[in-house]
């Protein structure tokens, strides 16, 4: 998702939570993306918008549109299932930021 390295062989794929668990992100498939172990470890609890900017700064070519699509899918899932009180404001802020950033690009 972030650096676009193929997760095979020496590059181990991991499950990365778009909305970190410490920010209230659920352990739902809609909140999970494939990331190499390096990206997942270095991202830590950094927001998706901040991490996208950092990936670009490093010269990588992250898929911002895919990140935005995944966040929108999570937003729809939360609307359908309810709950996730802590994740909602964080998710809304990320959707606003990424929508503006990608529109400006």
Secondary structure by P-SEA (a helix, b strand, c coil): ccccccccccbbbbbbbccccccccccccccbbbbcaaaaaaaccccaaaaaaaaaaaccccaaaaaaaaaaaaaaaaaaacccccaaaaaaaaaaaaaaaaaac
